[in-house]
Amino acid sequence: MTDKSIITVRATAAAYAEAVRVTQRFFDRLEDAEDPSALVEYATLVEREKEAEQARLDAITAAGFEVPSIDESDSDS
């Protein structure tokens, strides 16, 4: 049986991916970038993406996944 934390990571990752796809579909149908209603819709989609991303990151952290820094300034070379 799969650990509950892994199931949560899968679900939150899927929700985040769907939030990004919804934003992508918004741009597919966008015709007037200056339309105030389009700007409101976009702002809402961005907020949903941020919330879904944070939920995903929280689930990953709760599951104990850690990735070492890949920042080159941390290397000894």
Secondary structure, DSSP 4 states (H G I P E B T S, - for coil): ---HHHHHHHHHHHHHHHHHHHHHHHHHH---TT-HHHHHHHHHHHHHHHHHHHHHHHHHHHTT-------GGGS--
